[in-house]
Amino acid sequence: MLLGNKIKSLRDEQGILQRQVAAYLEIDTPMFSKIERGDRRAKRSQVIMLAEYFHVDEKKMLTLWLADKILDALKGEDSLALDAIDIAEKTIRLLK
């Protein structure tokens, strides 16, 4: 829900309605509301569009989106989550 919180914060700061953002993304307002609440995951392309719409750093928005995906994958795995992240981080560093 990291991305959803960020979207809501940006939308509130800029005084933009959900329906305006939904129209920009070419989705209906209930669908956008679900993305903002974290009930539905935005597509990568939508995250890029949101960064452009709100005039914020695309990399930061994509990072929040990816972090949400990771947290979702690790949900319910409290005893293993940090070890799994550690192994994944080491693997990513080796691949660089």
N, C-alpha and C positions, 0 to 999 in steps of 0.2 A: 504494500500500500504506500510505499515511499513515493512512487511516481504520482499516484492519485492525490496524495497530500500536497505535493509540489504543484500539480495542476490547479487544485482548488485555491491554494495560496496565491498563485499568479493571477488566476481569474478574479479573485476577490480584490487583490491589490489594484488591478487594472479596471475594475468595475465592469467586467464582461459577464454576460449571462451564459448559462450552459447551452442554451439553444443557439447562440451565436457561434460558439466553438463547434458544436455538433454540425451546424450548417457548413462551416469551413472544412470539417473532416468528411463531409457528405455522409453522415450517419444520423440516425434519429436521436432525439434528446435523451430518451430512456437508456439507449445504448451508451451514450457519453456519460450519463450519470453513473452507470455501472462501472465504467472505466475509472471515473473519479473516485468512487467509493472503494475500488479495489475488488469488486465482484467479478470483473471481467478484465482480461489483459488486453492492452492496446497492441496493435501490430507495430512492428519496427517502423514501417513507413509513416504510421500515424504519429509516432513519437517525434520523428524528424519534422513532420508538419507542425506539431505542437510547439517545438522549439522555435521554428520560424515564426509562427503566429504570435508567440509571446515575446519574441526577440530575446531569447536566452540561449546559452551555450548548448549546442546539439549534443556534444560529448557528455555533458553533465546529465542531460535528460536521458540519454541512452544508458548511462551508467546506473541511474535510478531504476530504469526499466529492467535492466539485466539483474540488478540486485534483487528486485522483486521476484524475478524468475527463480533465482537461486534460493531465496527464502522459501518460496512456495515448494520447491523440490525437497527442501530439508525439513519441511513441516512434519512434526511428529517424530523426528529423529534426534531429539535433544542430546542424547548420550553419544551420538556419533557425528553430529553436525560439524563441530569444530575440527575434529580429526579429518573428516572428509574435505573440509575447506583447506586445511593445511596441506594435504596431499595434492589437491587440485592446484593450489598456489605454487607449490614446488614444481609441479609438472609444467605449468604455464611458464614459469621462469626458465626452465630447461629448454622449452620450445622457442624461446626468443632468440 
